[in-house]
């Protein structure tokens, strides 16, 4: 059952289409990430839901009620910005209580809800501190507590972890997901970080050029991308233009016959295989030969670039502590049909703003 619905939601700035007729249904309690490159329309979409940007067309329904033209302060939504937007002259407790005070919640009830929310975000002992006395992660949790204290039907997060360093960001992703599970609030988060979206979301909404490219669960999106853009934005991918002449187990890529996965499309297709699905094999048994042009050590895995007759291919191999292929080595490559994704080519697909 849909709790929040976007129906044909669009935003134009003159002749520029920032968001073009987006349709999206979000269930109650679901965590959805709007993912995409800069300028794809994800933040504009979130701001229309928040009420900060008036849509050019379409409707926003919250639990069956049309809120398209309702003022932001009357929508009752919780919002957390990248900057956190905390009041520096107020204590943590006063920051969390601010929204409740604006809604006329009595002082006694305010105190109870502030205490309960600070306990929820593990800041119960810091109510008397000021934002300047907190770490970045603690300030983020205060911003979350302030948004949750009003008990919103929907929580909107606009790049909430953009100001954190990499290690703290990973820790806060885990905390945020656990918190959302405990509270059960419907959540929409904007991010350009694919790993963050995959970690947090029940579903990912991948956007490009103001339009929704693909919607799905993170695993499904990764394993079954619907084209070049989806496959290369959500992780790394080797993508080749191919031709399928007839239904069967092979396709033609740059004049070479290669194994094919399930596909009911004939003609021009995209042949997609993830780097971790490609293996080094002895040359006599290789599907394809190539030469290693680059090798990068990334701690828990190695990244290789191999020049082949199809073009450059990337491989990732787990770091097992054993020797790996060196730059300049001739290598054999192989993969199975089950690990290939075939999709019809789409004119103009894949470009980013």
Short mmCIF file of the C-alpha atoms (twelve columns), coordinates in Angstrom:
data_MODEL
# 
_entry.id   MODEL 
# 
loop_
_atom_site.group_PDB 
_atom_site.id 
_atom_site.type_symbol 
_atom_site.label_atom_id 
_atom_site.label_alt_id 
_atom_site.label_comp_id 
_atom_site.label_asym_id 
_atom_site.label_seq_id 
_atom_site.Cartn_x 
_atom_site.Cartn_y 
_atom_site.Cartn_z 
_atom_site.pdbx_PDB_model_num 
ATOM 1   C CA . UNK A 1   0.000  0.000   0.000   1 
ATOM 2   C CA . UNK A 2   1.483  3.349   -1.056  1 
ATOM 3   C CA . UNK A 3   1.990  5.873   1.729   1 
ATOM 4   C CA . UNK A 4   3.731  8.618   -0.246  1 
ATOM 5   C CA . UNK A 5   3.039  8.970   -3.959  1 
ATOM 6   C CA . UNK A 6   4.578  11.208  -6.608  1 
ATOM 7   C CA . UNK A 7   2.325  11.353  -9.651  1 
ATOM 8   C CA . UNK A 8   3.798  12.952  -12.758 1 
ATOM 9   C CA . UNK A 9   5.831  15.304  -10.560 1 
ATOM 10  C CA . UNK A 10  7.870  17.765  -12.614 1 
ATOM 11  C CA . UNK A 11  9.858  20.975  -12.287 1 
ATOM 12  C CA . UNK A 12  10.841 23.242  -15.175 1 
ATOM 13  C CA . UNK A 13  12.980 26.367  -15.023 1 
ATOM 14  C CA . UNK A 14  12.060 28.013  -18.299 1 
ATOM 15  C CA . UNK A 15  13.110 25.596  -21.021 1 
ATOM 16  C CA . UNK A 16  15.260 23.573  -18.604 1 
ATOM 17  C CA . UNK A 17  13.646 20.396  -17.288 1 
ATOM 18  C CA . UNK A 18  15.041 19.822  -13.787 1 
ATOM 19  C CA . UNK A 19  12.608 16.977  -13.074 1 
ATOM 20  C CA . UNK A 20  10.433 15.458  -15.758 1 
ATOM 21  C CA . UNK A 21  7.148  13.759  -14.866 1 
ATOM 22  C CA . UNK A 22  8.371  11.387  -12.156 1 
ATOM 23  C CA . UNK A 23  6.103  8.660   -10.804 1 
ATOM 24  C CA . UNK A 24  7.060  6.959   -7.555  1 
ATOM 25  C CA . UNK A 25  5.194  5.084   -4.819  1 
ATOM 26  C CA . UNK A 26  6.748  4.625   -1.362  1 
ATOM 27  C CA . UNK A 27  5.358  2.270   1.268   1 
ATOM 28  C CA . UNK A 28  4.939  3.180   4.921   1 
ATOM 29  C CA . UNK A 29  8.161  2.534   6.846   1 
ATOM 30  C CA . UNK A 30  10.244 2.155   3.683   1 
ATOM 31  C CA . UNK A 31  13.740 3.634   3.309   1 
ATOM 32  C CA . UNK A 32  14.229 4.968   -0.226  1 
ATOM 33  C CA . UNK A 33  17.386 6.587   -1.609  1 
ATOM 34  C CA . UNK A 34  17.283 9.019   -4.525  1 
ATOM 35  C CA . UNK A 35  20.626 8.392   -6.198  1 
ATOM 36  C CA . UNK A 36  22.320 10.022  -9.157  1 
ATOM 37  C CA . UNK A 37  24.990 12.439  -10.394 1 
ATOM 38  C CA . UNK A 38  24.962 16.183  -9.753  1 
ATOM 39  C CA . UNK A 39  22.193 17.879  -11.683 1 
ATOM 40  C CA . UNK A 40  20.064 14.748  -12.095 1 
ATOM 41  C CA . UNK A 41  17.057 16.208  -10.220 1 
ATOM 42  C CA . UNK A 42  17.218 14.239  -6.983  1 
ATOM 43  C CA . UNK A 43  17.528 17.244  -4.646  1 
ATOM 44  C CA . UNK A 44  14.851 19.160  -6.553  1 
ATOM 45  C CA . UNK A 45  12.539 16.166  -6.144  1 
ATOM 46  C CA . UNK A 46  13.188 16.070  -2.396  1 
ATOM 47  C CA . UNK A 47  12.617 19.826  -2.108  1 
ATOM 48  C CA . UNK A 48  9.280  19.505  -3.900  1 
ATOM 49  C CA . UNK A 49  8.235  16.816  -1.409  1 
ATOM 50  C CA . UNK A 50  9.366  19.110  1.426   1 
ATOM 51  C CA . UNK A 51  7.419  22.024  -0.054  1 
ATOM 52  C CA . UNK A 52  10.419 24.295  -0.584  1 
ATOM 53  C CA . UNK A 53  10.125 24.172  -4.391  1 
ATOM 54  C CA . UNK A 54  6.722  24.446  -6.097  1 
ATOM 55  C CA . UNK A 55  6.258  21.801  -8.798  1 
ATOM 56  C CA . UNK A 56  5.495  22.739  -12.389 1 
ATOM 57  C CA . UNK A 57  3.187  19.768  -12.734 1 
ATOM 58  C CA . UNK A 58  2.003  16.622  -11.034 1 
ATOM 59  C CA . UNK A 59  0.848  15.824  -7.509  1 
ATOM 60  C CA . UNK A 60  2.229  14.694  -4.148  1 
ATOM 61  C CA . UNK A 61  -0.038 12.475  -2.053  1 
ATOM 62  C CA . UNK A 62  0.702  11.646  1.584   1 
ATOM 63  C CA . UNK A 63  -1.461 8.866   2.999   1 
ATOM 64  C CA . UNK A 64  -4.056 9.660   0.342   1 
ATOM 65  C CA . UNK A 65  -4.098 13.428  1.011   1 
ATOM 66  C CA . UNK A 66  -2.929 15.829  -1.707  1 
ATOM 67  C CA . UNK A 67  -0.187 18.006  -0.165  1 
ATOM 68  C CA . UNK A 68  1.141  19.436  -3.449  1 
ATOM 69  C CA . UNK A 69  0.321  23.025  -2.506  1 
ATOM 70  C CA . UNK A 70  0.423  22.739  1.299   1 
ATOM 71  C CA . UNK A 71  2.974  25.059  2.942   1 
ATOM 72  C CA . UNK A 72  6.175  23.363  4.208   1 
ATOM 73  C CA . UNK A 73  5.470  24.069  7.886   1 
ATOM 74  C CA . UNK A 74  2.039  22.457  7.610   1 
ATOM 75  C CA . UNK A 75  3.228  19.217  6.017   1 
ATOM 76  C CA . UNK A 76  4.710  17.976  9.287   1 
ATOM 77  C CA . UNK A 77  7.738  16.374  7.635   1 
ATOM 78  C CA . UNK A 78  11.097 15.903  9.348   1 
ATOM 79  C CA . UNK A 79  14.047 17.328  7.407   1 
ATOM 80  C CA . UNK A 80  17.813 16.965  7.886   1 
ATOM 81  C CA . UNK A 81  20.196 18.994  5.730   1 
ATOM 82  C CA . UNK A 82  23.852 18.355  4.918   1 
ATOM 83  C CA . UNK A 83  24.830 21.384  7.036   1 
ATOM 84  C CA . UNK A 84  22.616 20.105  9.920   1 
ATOM 85  C CA . UNK A 85  21.354 23.730  10.391  1 
ATOM 86  C CA . UNK A 86  21.622 23.617  14.185  1 
ATOM 87  C CA . UNK A 87  21.173 26.817  16.184  1 
ATOM 88  C CA . UNK A 88  24.643 27.553  17.627  1 
ATOM 89  C CA . UNK A 89  23.300 29.617  20.545  1 
ATOM 90  C CA . UNK A 90  20.988 26.821  21.713  1 
ATOM 91  C CA . UNK A 91  21.871 23.704  23.679  1 
ATOM 92  C CA . UNK A 92  21.369 20.259  22.203  1 
ATOM 93  C CA . UNK A 93  18.127 19.846  24.155  1 
ATOM 94  C CA . UNK A 94  16.828 23.239  23.020  1 
ATOM 95  C CA . UNK A 95  17.666 22.448  19.394  1 
ATOM 96  C CA . UNK A 96  15.715 19.193  19.617  1 
ATOM 97  C CA . UNK A 97  12.805 20.954  21.370  1 
ATOM 98  C CA . UNK A 98  12.571 23.767  18.818  1 
ATOM 99  C CA . UNK A 99  10.140 22.069  16.425  1 
ATOM 100 C CA . UNK A 100 7.971  20.926  19.298  1 
ATOM 101 C CA . UNK A 101 7.812  24.446  20.712  1 
ATOM 102 C CA . UNK A 102 6.821  25.842  17.299  1 
ATOM 103 C CA . UNK A 103 3.967  23.318  17.239  1 
ATOM 104 C CA . UNK A 104 2.740  24.417  20.659  1 
ATOM 105 C CA . UNK A 105 3.564  21.173  22.467  1 
ATOM 106 C CA . UNK A 106 3.281  21.789  26.260  1 
ATOM 107 C CA . UNK A 107 6.564  22.111  28.184  1 
ATOM 108 C CA . UNK A 108 6.149  18.870  30.125  1 
ATOM 109 C CA . UNK A 109 5.475  16.843  26.995  1 
ATOM 110 C CA . UNK A 110 8.357  18.613  25.226  1 
ATOM 111 C CA . UNK A 111 10.816 17.525  27.916  1 
ATOM 112 C CA . UNK A 112 9.647  13.908  27.735  1 
ATOM 113 C CA . UNK A 113 9.945  13.774  23.966  1 
ATOM 114 C CA . UNK A 114 13.325 15.498  23.928  1 
ATOM 115 C CA . UNK A 115 14.686 13.079  26.534  1 
ATOM 116 C CA . UNK A 116 13.270 10.071  24.691  1 
ATOM 117 C CA . UNK A 117 14.633 11.204  21.314  1 
ATOM 118 C CA . UNK A 118 18.105 11.978  22.671  1 
ATOM 119 C CA . UNK A 119 18.120 8.520   24.232  1 
ATOM 120 C CA . UNK A 120 17.183 7.093   20.850  1 
ATOM 121 C CA . UNK A 121 20.217 8.683   19.159  1 
ATOM 122 C CA . UNK A 122 22.563 7.885   22.075  1 
ATOM 123 C CA . UNK A 123 23.003 11.505  23.216  1 
ATOM 124 C CA . UNK A 124 21.076 11.385  26.493  1 
ATOM 125 C CA . UNK A 125 24.023 12.791  28.472  1 
ATOM 126 C CA . UNK A 126 24.699 15.704  26.098  1 
ATOM 127 C CA . UNK A 127 21.502 17.720  26.306  1 
ATOM 128 C CA . UNK A 128 23.239 20.693  27.953  1 
ATOM 129 C CA . UNK A 129 26.074 20.940  25.439  1 
ATOM 130 C CA . UNK A 130 26.203 23.367  22.522  1 
ATOM 131 C CA . UNK A 131 26.755 22.318  18.886  1 
ATOM 132 C CA . UNK A 132 30.320 23.703  18.912  1 
ATOM 133 C CA . UNK A 133 31.168 21.215  21.669  1 
ATOM 134 C CA . UNK A 134 30.153 18.203  19.582  1 
ATOM 135 C CA . UNK A 135 31.857 16.118  16.908  1 
ATOM 136 C CA . UNK A 136 30.495 15.970  13.371  1 
ATOM 137 C CA . UNK A 137 28.790 12.659  14.018  1 
ATOM 138 C CA . UNK A 138 27.191 13.960  17.205  1 
ATOM 139 C CA . UNK A 139 25.890 17.081  15.429  1 
ATOM 140 C CA . UNK A 140 24.385 14.859  12.776  1 
ATOM 141 C CA . UNK A 141 22.578 12.853  15.447  1 
ATOM 142 C CA . UNK A 142 21.246 16.050  17.025  1 
ATOM 143 C CA . UNK A 143 19.852 17.079  13.623  1 
ATOM 144 C CA . UNK A 144 18.223 13.650  13.307  1 
ATOM 145 C CA . UNK A 145 16.820 13.899  16.829  1 
ATOM 146 C CA . UNK A 146 15.307 17.313  16.084  1 
ATOM 147 C CA . UNK A 147 13.640 15.930  12.951  1 
ATOM 148 C CA . UNK A 148 12.364 12.796  14.734  1 
ATOM 149 C CA . UNK A 149 11.110 14.580  17.860  1 
ATOM 150 C CA . UNK A 150 8.105  15.988  15.986  1 
ATOM 151 C CA . UNK A 151 7.154  12.391  15.088  1 
ATOM 152 C CA . UNK A 152 6.955  13.085  11.344  1 
ATOM 153 C CA . UNK A 153 5.117  10.826  8.911   1 
ATOM 154 C CA . UNK A 154 8.097  11.125  6.543   1 
ATOM 155 C CA . UNK A 155 11.781 11.869  7.206   1 
ATOM 156 C CA . UNK A 156 13.653 13.688  4.413   1 
ATOM 157 C CA . UNK A 157 17.455 13.532  4.385   1 
ATOM 158 C CA . UNK A 158 19.445 15.736  2.006   1 
ATOM 159 C CA . UNK A 159 23.029 14.389  1.815   1 
ATOM 160 C CA . UNK A 160 23.055 14.140  5.635   1 
ATOM 161 C CA . UNK A 161 26.526 12.577  5.809   1 
ATOM 162 C CA . UNK A 162 28.249 14.697  3.189   1 
ATOM 163 C CA . UNK A 163 30.267 16.637  5.776   1 
ATOM 164 C CA . UNK A 164 31.675 13.552  7.538   1 
ATOM 165 C CA . UNK A 165 35.014 11.870  6.900   1 
ATOM 166 C CA . UNK A 166 35.003 8.433   5.266   1 
ATOM 167 C CA . UNK A 167 35.378 6.335   8.427   1 
ATOM 168 C CA . UNK A 168 32.769 8.249   10.413  1 
ATOM 169 C CA . UNK A 169 30.475 8.214   7.405   1 
ATOM 170 C CA . UNK A 170 30.540 4.408   7.330   1 
ATOM 171 C CA . UNK A 171 29.827 4.226   11.058  1 
ATOM 172 C CA . UNK A 172 26.931 6.667   10.772  1 
ATOM 173 C CA . UNK A 173 25.419 4.749   7.857   1 
ATOM 174 C CA . UNK A 174 25.106 1.704   10.106  1 
ATOM 175 C CA . UNK A 175 23.683 3.809   12.942  1 
ATOM 176 C CA . UNK A 176 21.194 5.562   10.677  1 
ATOM 177 C CA . UNK A 177 19.903 2.295   9.236   1 
ATOM 178 C CA . UNK A 178 19.497 0.792   12.718  1 
ATOM 179 C CA . UNK A 179 17.738 3.945   13.925  1 
ATOM 180 C CA . UNK A 180 15.331 3.948   10.986  1 
ATOM 181 C CA . UNK A 181 14.506 0.304   11.683  1 
ATOM 182 C CA . UNK A 182 13.782 1.068   15.356  1 
ATOM 183 C CA . UNK A 183 11.613 4.104   14.624  1 
ATOM 184 C CA . UNK A 184 9.973  2.729   11.496  1 
ATOM 185 C CA . UNK A 185 9.576  6.165   9.902   1 
ATOM 186 C CA . UNK A 186 9.176  6.402   6.131   1 
ATOM 187 C CA . UNK A 187 12.452 7.866   4.899   1 
ATOM 188 C CA . UNK A 188 13.669 9.448   1.661   1 
ATOM 189 C CA . UNK A 189 17.364 10.248  1.393   1 
ATOM 190 C CA . UNK A 190 19.223 12.063  -1.373  1 
ATOM 191 C CA . UNK A 191 22.765 10.912  -2.069  1 
ATOM 192 C CA . UNK A 192 25.280 10.766  -4.914  1 
ATOM 193 C CA . UNK A 193 27.203 8.008   -3.102  1 
ATOM 194 C CA . UNK A 194 26.355 4.618   -4.589  1 
ATOM 195 C CA . UNK A 195 27.789 2.676   -1.645  1 
ATOM 196 C CA . UNK A 196 25.700 4.730   0.779   1 
ATOM 197 C CA . UNK A 197 22.531 4.057   -1.205  1 
ATOM 198 C CA . UNK A 198 23.277 0.322   -1.399  1 
ATOM 199 C CA . UNK A 199 23.993 0.183   2.350   1 
ATOM 200 C CA . UNK A 200 20.927 2.060   3.552   1 
ATOM 201 C CA . UNK A 201 18.063 1.685   1.116   1 
ATOM 202 C CA . UNK A 202 15.214 -0.786  0.922   1 
ATOM 203 C CA . UNK A 203 14.917 0.525   -2.635  1 
ATOM 204 C CA . UNK A 204 17.131 2.731   -4.776  1 
ATOM 205 C CA . UNK A 205 15.676 5.287   -7.195  1 
ATOM 206 C CA . UNK A 206 18.381 5.990   -9.766  1 
ATOM 207 C CA . UNK A 207 17.944 9.332   -11.528 1 
ATOM 208 C CA . UNK A 208 19.612 10.873  -14.561 1 
ATOM 209 C CA . UNK A 209 18.838 14.087  -16.427 1 
ATOM 210 C CA . UNK A 210 15.691 14.696  -14.420 1 
ATOM 211 C CA . UNK A 211 14.202 11.272  -15.058 1 
ATOM 212 C CA . UNK A 212 14.051 7.997   -13.161 1 
ATOM 213 C CA . UNK A 213 16.322 5.452   -14.869 1 
ATOM 214 C CA . UNK A 214 15.600 2.447   -12.660 1 
ATOM 215 C CA . UNK A 215 13.973 1.577   -9.340  1 
ATOM 216 C CA . UNK A 216 14.658 -1.540  -7.318  1 
ATOM 217 C CA . UNK A 217 16.203 -3.264  -4.340  1 
ATOM 218 C CA . UNK A 218 19.979 -2.692  -4.132  1 
ATOM 219 C CA . UNK A 219 20.888 -6.314  -4.926  1 
ATOM 220 C CA . UNK A 220 18.494 -6.478  -7.863  1 
ATOM 221 C CA . UNK A 221 19.697 -3.122  -9.200  1 
ATOM 222 C CA . UNK A 222 23.312 -4.259  -9.043  1 
ATOM 223 C CA . UNK A 223 22.804 -7.712  -10.519 1 
ATOM 224 C CA . UNK A 224 20.193 -6.714  -13.096 1 
ATOM 225 C CA . UNK A 225 20.912 -3.177  -14.340 1 
ATOM 226 C CA . UNK A 226 18.632 -2.027  -17.146 1 
ATOM 227 C CA . UNK A 227 21.342 -0.371  -19.236 1 
ATOM 228 C CA . UNK A 228 24.743 1.270   -19.525 1 
ATOM 229 C CA . UNK A 229 24.014 4.145   -17.132 1 
ATOM 230 C CA . UNK A 230 22.595 1.955   -14.361 1 
ATOM 231 C CA . UNK A 231 25.408 -0.590  -14.622 1 
ATOM 232 C CA . UNK A 232 28.224 1.981   -14.531 1 
ATOM 233 C CA . UNK A 233 26.737 4.291   -11.886 1 
ATOM 234 C CA . UNK A 234 25.903 1.461   -9.495  1 
ATOM 235 C CA . UNK A 235 29.381 -0.025  -9.248  1 
ATOM 236 C CA . UNK A 236 31.840 -0.796  -12.020 1 
ATOM 237 C CA . UNK A 237 30.901 -2.625  -15.205 1 
ATOM 238 C CA . UNK A 238 32.339 -3.687  -18.525 1 
ATOM 239 C CA . UNK A 239 29.796 -2.651  -21.131 1 
ATOM 240 C CA . UNK A 240 30.110 -3.443  -24.841 1 
ATOM 241 C CA . UNK A 241 27.846 -2.842  -27.787 1 
ATOM 242 C CA . UNK A 242 26.753 -6.190  -29.155 1 
ATOM 243 C CA . UNK A 243 24.491 -7.786  -31.736 1 
ATOM 244 C CA . UNK A 244 22.200 -10.720 -31.132 1 
ATOM 245 C CA . UNK A 245 21.292 -12.260 -34.480 1 
ATOM 246 C CA . UNK A 246 19.084 -15.055 -33.161 1 
ATOM 247 C CA . UNK A 247 17.859 -16.444 -29.886 1 
ATOM 248 C CA . UNK A 248 20.618 -18.587 -28.444 1 
ATOM 249 C CA . UNK A 249 23.476 -18.815 -25.995 1 
ATOM 250 C CA . UNK A 250 25.940 -16.516 -27.768 1 
ATOM 251 C CA . UNK A 251 26.140 -12.939 -29.046 1 
ATOM 252 C CA . UNK A 252 28.568 -11.112 -31.296 1 
ATOM 253 C CA . UNK A 253 30.761 -8.445  -29.693 1 
ATOM 254 C CA . UNK A 254 33.218 -6.620  -31.967 1 
ATOM 255 C CA . UNK A 255 33.291 -9.636  -34.256 1 
ATOM 256 C CA . UNK A 256 33.823 -12.124 -31.407 1 
ATOM 257 C CA . UNK A 257 31.311 -14.722 -30.285 1 
ATOM 258 C CA . UNK A 258 30.794 -14.594 -26.509 1 
ATOM 259 C CA . UNK A 259 28.496 -16.375 -24.024 1 
ATOM 260 C CA . UNK A 260 25.144 -14.719 -23.395 1 
ATOM 261 C CA . UNK A 261 22.720 -14.541 -20.511 1 
ATOM 262 C CA . UNK A 262 18.922 -14.479 -20.643 1 
ATOM 263 C CA . UNK A 263 17.544 -11.953 -23.099 1 
ATOM 264 C CA . UNK A 264 14.491 -11.879 -25.345 1 
ATOM 265 C CA . UNK A 265 15.762 -9.016  -27.516 1 
ATOM 266 C CA . UNK A 266 17.285 -9.346  -30.974 1 
ATOM 267 C CA . UNK A 267 19.479 -6.764  -32.688 1 
ATOM 268 C CA . UNK A 268 21.639 -4.103  -30.967 1 
ATOM 269 C CA . UNK A 269 22.122 -4.827  -27.252 1 
ATOM 270 C CA . UNK A 270 24.374 -3.843  -24.368 1 
ATOM 271 C CA . UNK A 271 26.607 -6.684  -23.181 1 
ATOM 272 C CA . UNK A 272 27.329 -6.126  -19.455 1 
ATOM 273 C CA . UNK A 273 29.640 -8.098  -17.180 1 
ATOM 274 C CA . UNK A 274 30.781 -6.955  -13.741 1 
ATOM 275 C CA . UNK A 275 34.561 -6.845  -13.031 1 
ATOM 276 C CA . UNK A 276 34.299 -9.339  -10.150 1 
ATOM 277 C CA . UNK A 277 32.635 -11.875 -12.461 1 
ATOM 278 C CA . UNK A 278 35.676 -12.034 -14.786 1 
ATOM 279 C CA . UNK A 279 38.440 -14.526 -13.944 1 
ATOM 280 C CA . UNK A 280 42.055 -15.003 -14.996 1 
ATOM 281 C CA . UNK A 281 42.419 -18.412 -16.676 1 
ATOM 282 C CA . UNK A 282 45.188 -20.223 -18.589 1 
ATOM 283 C CA . UNK A 283 45.545 -18.841 -22.112 1 
ATOM 284 C CA . UNK A 284 44.460 -22.039 -23.932 1 
ATOM 285 C CA . UNK A 285 41.074 -22.049 -22.167 1 
ATOM 286 C CA . UNK A 286 40.431 -18.282 -22.338 1 
ATOM 287 C CA . UNK A 287 37.369 -16.703 -23.882 1 
ATOM 288 C CA . UNK A 288 39.467 -13.643 -24.502 1 
ATOM 289 C CA . UNK A 289 43.125 -12.723 -24.333 1 
ATOM 290 C CA . UNK A 290 44.538 -9.436  -23.192 1 
ATOM 291 C CA . UNK A 291 47.431 -7.617  -21.609 1 
ATOM 292 C CA . UNK A 292 47.389 -6.031  -18.146 1 
ATOM 293 C CA . UNK A 293 47.849 -2.272  -18.585 1 
ATOM 294 C CA . UNK A 294 47.288 -1.233  -14.959 1 
ATOM 295 C CA . UNK A 295 47.087 -2.855  -11.543 1 
ATOM 296 C CA . UNK A 296 45.895 -1.070  -8.392  1 
ATOM 297 C CA . UNK A 297 45.994 -2.434  -4.839  1 
ATOM 298 C CA . UNK A 298 42.907 -1.423  -2.832  1 
ATOM 299 C CA . UNK A 299 43.497 -3.316  0.408   1 
ATOM 300 C CA . UNK A 300 40.898 -6.060  0.385   1 
ATOM 301 C CA . UNK A 301 41.005 -6.417  -3.398  1 
ATOM 302 C CA . UNK A 302 42.999 -5.710  -6.570  1 
ATOM 303 C CA . UNK A 303 41.717 -3.735  -9.553  1 
ATOM 304 C CA . UNK A 304 43.117 -4.629  -12.973 1 
ATOM 305 C CA . UNK A 305 42.722 -2.960  -16.336 1 
ATOM 306 C CA . UNK A 306 43.270 -5.292  -19.270 1 
ATOM 307 C CA . UNK A 307 43.512 -4.253  -22.914 1 
ATOM 308 C CA . UNK A 308 41.690 -6.719  -25.182 1 
ATOM 309 C CA . UNK A 309 40.408 -6.898  -28.731 1 
ATOM 310 C CA . UNK A 310 37.030 -5.752  -27.368 1 
ATOM 311 C CA . UNK A 311 38.596 -2.722  -25.687 1 
ATOM 312 C CA . UNK A 312 39.618 -2.054  -22.080 1 
ATOM 313 C CA . UNK A 313 38.177 -4.372  -19.435 1 
ATOM 314 C CA . UNK A 314 38.283 -4.084  -15.662 1 
ATOM 315 C CA . UNK A 315 38.629 -6.986  -13.235 1 
ATOM 316 C CA . UNK A 316 38.498 -7.023  -9.453  1 
ATOM 317 C CA . UNK A 317 39.973 -9.902  -7.482  1 
ATOM 318 C CA . UNK A 318 39.927 -10.468 -3.744  1 
ATOM 319 C CA . UNK A 319 43.264 -10.051 -1.992  1 
ATOM 320 C CA . UNK A 320 44.091 -13.578 -0.905  1 
ATOM 321 C CA . UNK A 321 47.731 -12.809 -0.131  1 
ATOM 322 C CA . UNK A 322 48.845 -14.741 -3.222  1 
ATOM 323 C CA . UNK A 323 50.721 -13.234 -6.201  1 
ATOM 324 C CA . UNK A 324 48.593 -11.487 -8.807  1 
ATOM 325 C CA . UNK A 325 49.143 -10.720 -12.493 1 
ATOM 326 C CA . UNK A 326 51.646 -7.947  -13.147 1 
ATOM 327 C CA . UNK A 327 51.415 -4.975  -15.476 1 
ATOM 328 C CA . UNK A 328 52.492 -6.053  -18.945 1 
ATOM 329 C CA . UNK A 329 51.521 -9.713  -18.473 1 
ATOM 330 C CA . UNK A 330 49.516 -11.443 -21.185 1 
ATOM 331 C CA . UNK A 331 46.485 -13.003 -19.532 1 
ATOM 332 C CA . UNK A 332 43.495 -15.147 -20.367 1 
ATOM 333 C CA . UNK A 333 40.022 -13.988 -19.333 1 
ATOM 334 C CA . UNK A 334 36.832 -15.982 -18.851 1 
ATOM 335 C CA . UNK A 335 33.302 -15.576 -17.489 1 
ATOM 336 C CA . UNK A 336 30.049 -17.494 -17.637 1 
ATOM 337 C CA . UNK A 337 26.792 -16.740 -19.430 1 
ATOM 338 C CA . UNK A 338 25.000 -16.604 -16.059 1 
ATOM 339 C CA . UNK A 339 27.077 -13.587 -15.107 1 
ATOM 340 C CA . UNK A 340 26.272 -11.625 -18.264 1 
ATOM 341 C CA . UNK A 341 23.464 -9.076  -18.427 1 
ATOM 342 C CA . UNK A 342 21.995 -8.269  -21.848 1 
ATOM 343 C CA . UNK A 343 19.701 -5.274  -22.391 1 
ATOM 344 C CA . UNK A 344 18.413 -3.525  -25.485 1 
ATOM 345 C CA . UNK A 345 20.385 -0.446  -26.499 1 
ATOM 346 C CA . UNK A 346 18.556 2.803   -25.849 1 
ATOM 347 C CA . UNK A 347 19.243 5.859   -27.988 1 
ATOM 348 C CA . UNK A 348 20.961 8.562   -25.940 1 
ATOM 349 C CA . UNK A 349 21.038 6.475   -22.748 1 
ATOM 350 C CA . UNK A 350 23.949 6.638   -20.399 1 
ATOM 351 C CA . UNK A 351 24.999 10.260  -20.680 1 
ATOM 352 C CA . UNK A 352 25.240 12.335  -17.574 1 
ATOM 353 C CA . UNK A 353 24.754 16.110  -17.363 1 
# 
